[in-house]
Amino acid sequence: MSTSPHYEFSEKYDPEHARKYFNKHNTGFWRRLSTWREVGMARKALVMAGRPSSVLDLPCGTGRFWAMLAEAPQRKIYVADNSQAMIDTGLKLRPHEVVARIENSFCCSAFDTGLPDNFVKCVFSIRLLHHIEKSEDRVLMLKEFARISSDTVLVSLWVDGNIRAWRHKVNEERKERERGSDYPRDRFVFKRADLEHDFAAANLDVVGHVDFIKYLEKWRTYVLRVKK
């Protein structure tokens, strides 16, 4: 029996942390601006993906993107997360008319969802892969996404080749000098060429991408298509 990779960051989302996470993304000018831009990126990526008729939001967190996903009136929306507390917080605090659009929710690992092959047209995965340091683990997760999607996969993560990525590298090098090379890290900037290799290894073609702010920000959303 295979064991999914373990990442410590996934253990912190208890009910208290879930409520803090919900509040964090709904307060403060810069948080609201960032959410507005990320929602816009995701909306554009979904258009690039052909406006899929069914979407699995994984990890769904507390539902930051549910209202945007529900803008397509006939779209079937499924949500999943490694933390039941995150799902429950979203279902409790998001507007009733948005929550009513959700077909079903699942508490599962992104490495092994337990969902059927070709479950949805599109797997929508925002703010997860930048936590996954090892290429073999990213490929394992992407293969699972490709298995349960009949058409496209959307992922957001941090990429190199921009000012914020350069600043991140400088800061990481400073922390290594101060704390040693073993200090804990749970977010990573990846080389775009390495990511494209991972996508190909998971049987995914790059359709296109959307940047948060080109040349400045490291956030990028990729639109990938499952190879037939």
C-alpha positions in Angstrom: 0.0 0.0 0.0 1.6 3.3 -1.1 1.9 6.2 1.3 1.4 9.8 0.2 4.2 12.3 0.8 3.8 14.2 4.1 4.2 18.0 4.4 3.9 19.6 7.9 2.2 22.7 6.7 -0.9 20.7 5.9 -1.4 19.8 9.6 -2.0 23.4 10.9 -5.6 23.9 9.6 -7.7 23.3 12.7 -11.0 25.2 13.3 -9.2 28.1 14.9 -6.6 28.5 12.1 -9.4 28.1 9.5 -11.3 31.0 11.0 -8.1 33.1 11.1 -7.4 32.2 7.4 -10.9 33.2 6.4 -10.5 36.6 8.2 -7.0 37.2 6.9 -8.1 37.2 3.3 -11.2 39.4 4.0 -9.5 42.2 5.9 -7.0 44.9 5.0 -6.5 46.8 1.8 -3.5 44.8 0.5 -5.1 41.4 1.2 -8.3 42.4 -0.5 -6.3 43.8 -3.5 -4.3 40.6 -3.7 -7.5 38.5 -3.6 -9.1 40.7 -6.2 -6.1 40.1 -8.5 -5.9 36.4 -7.9 -9.6 36.0 -8.6 -9.1 37.9 -11.8 -6.2 35.7 -12.8 -8.3 32.6 -12.1 -11.2 33.9 -14.1 -9.0 34.6 -17.1 -7.4 31.1 -16.7 -10.8 29.5 -16.7 -11.7 31.2 -20.0 -8.4 30.0 -21.4 -9.4 26.5 -20.3 -12.6 26.7 -22.3 -15.0 27.7 -19.5 -15.2 24.2 -18.0 -18.7 23.0 -17.1 -17.5 21.2 -14.0 -14.7 22.2 -11.6 -13.0 20.7 -8.5 -11.6 23.4 -6.3 -8.6 21.6 -4.6 -7.5 22.8 -2.1 -10.6 24.9 -1.6 -9.5 26.4 1.7 -12.4 28.5 3.1 -13.8 29.2 -0.4 -12.1 32.4 -1.6 -12.9 31.4 -5.2 -16.3 29.9 -4.9 -18.3 33.1 -5.8 -16.1 33.4 -9.0 -16.6 29.8 -9.9 -20.3 30.2 -9.5 -20.4 33.1 -12.0 -21.0 30.4 -14.7 -24.7 29.5 -14.0 -24.6 25.9 -15.3 -21.2 25.0 -13.9 -21.0 22.1 -11.4 -18.8 23.0 -8.5 -17.1 20.4 -6.2 -14.7 21.4 -3.4 -12.0 19.5 -1.6 -9.4 20.1 1.0 -7.0 18.2 3.3 -8.7 19.9 6.3 -12.3 19.4 7.1 -12.2 22.5 9.3 -11.3 24.7 6.3 -14.2 23.2 4.3 -16.7 23.6 7.2 -15.6 27.2 7.8 -16.2 28.1 4.1 -19.5 26.4 4.1 -20.6 28.3 7.2 -19.3 31.8 6.4 -19.7 32.1 2.6 -22.9 33.6 1.2 -25.8 31.1 1.2 -26.4 31.5 -2.6 -22.8 30.6 -3.3 -22.7 27.6 -0.9 -25.9 26.4 -2.5 -24.1 26.0 -5.8 -21.6 23.4 -4.4 -22.5 19.9 -5.5 -20.4 18.1 -2.9 -17.3 18.4 -0.7 -14.5 16.0 0.0 -11.9 15.8 2.7 -8.9 14.2 1.0 -5.2 14.5 0.1 -4.3 16.1 -3.2 -1.9 13.3 -3.7 -4.6 10.7 -3.5 -8.1 12.0 -3.7 -9.9 8.7 -4.0 -12.2 10.3 -6.7 -13.0 8.5 -10.0 -11.1 8.9 -13.2 -12.3 11.9 -15.3 -14.4 13.1 -12.4 -14.6 16.7 -13.6 -13.6 18.8 -16.7 -11.2 20.9 -14.7 -9.1 20.6 -11.5 -8.6 24.1 -10.1 -5.7 24.2 -7.6 -4.6 27.6 -6.3 -1.8 28.2 -3.8 -0.7 24.6 -3.2 2.1 23.6 -5.5 4.5 26.3 -4.3 4.6 24.4 -1.0 5.8 21.2 -2.7 9.6 21.2 -2.8 10.4 17.9 -4.5 9.9 17.5 -8.2 8.8 13.8 -7.7 6.1 14.9 -5.3 4.9 17.6 -7.6 4.7 15.1 -10.4 2.8 12.7 -8.2 0.2 15.3 -7.4 -0.1 16.5 -10.9 -0.6 12.9 -12.1 -3.5 12.7 -9.7 -5.0 15.9 -11.0 -4.6 14.6 -14.6 -6.3 11.4 -13.6 -9.4 13.0 -12.2 -9.7 15.6 -14.9 -11.1 14.9 -18.3 -9.7 18.0 -19.8 -7.8 20.7 -18.0 -5.8 21.4 -14.8 -5.2 24.9 -13.4 -2.4 25.4 -10.9 -0.9 28.5 -9.3 2.7 28.7 -7.8 5.8 30.8 -7.6 8.1 31.1 -10.7 11.5 32.6 -11.3 12.3 35.4 -13.8 10.8 38.4 -11.9 11.8 40.9 -9.3 9.9 39.3 -6.4 11.5 36.0 -7.1 15.0 37.6 -7.0 14.2 39.3 -3.7 12.9 36.0 -2.3 16.2 34.4 -3.3 18.2 37.1 -1.6 16.2 36.8 1.6 16.5 33.0 1.6 20.3 33.3 1.3 20.4 35.7 4.2 18.3 33.4 6.4 20.6 30.5 5.6 23.6 32.6 6.6 21.9 33.6 9.9 20.2 30.3 10.8 22.0 27.6 8.8 20.8 25.6 5.9 18.4 23.5 8.0 15.9 26.2 8.9 12.3 25.2 8.0 10.9 26.4 4.7 7.5 25.6 3.3 7.3 27.9 0.2 9.5 27.7 -2.9 10.2 29.5 -6.1 10.6 27.1 -9.0 12.5 27.5 -12.3 10.0 27.6 -15.2 11.9 25.0 -17.1 11.7 22.6 -14.2 8.0 23.1 -13.9 7.5 22.4 -17.6 9.4 19.2 -17.2 7.1 18.2 -14.3 4.0 19.0 -16.4 5.2 16.8 -19.2 6.1 14.0 -16.8 2.5 14.2 -15.5 1.1 13.9 -19.1 0.0 17.6 -19.2 0.5 20.1 -22.0 0.9 23.8 -21.3 -2.0 25.8 -22.8 -0.9 29.1 -21.4 -0.4 31.1 -18.2 -1.5 34.2 -16.4 0.9 36.3 -14.3 0.0 38.3 -11.2 2.0 41.2 -12.5 4.4 40.4 -15.3 8.1 40.9 -14.5 7.3 42.0 -10.9 5.4 39.3 -9.0 6.3 35.6 -8.7 2.7 34.3 -8.7 1.7 32.5 -11.9 -1.3 30.4 -12.9 -0.8 27.8 -15.5 -3.5 26.3 -17.7 -2.7 22.7 -18.5 -4.4 20.2 -20.7 -4.5 16.5 -20.1 -2.9 14.6 -23.0 -5.4 12.2 -24.7 
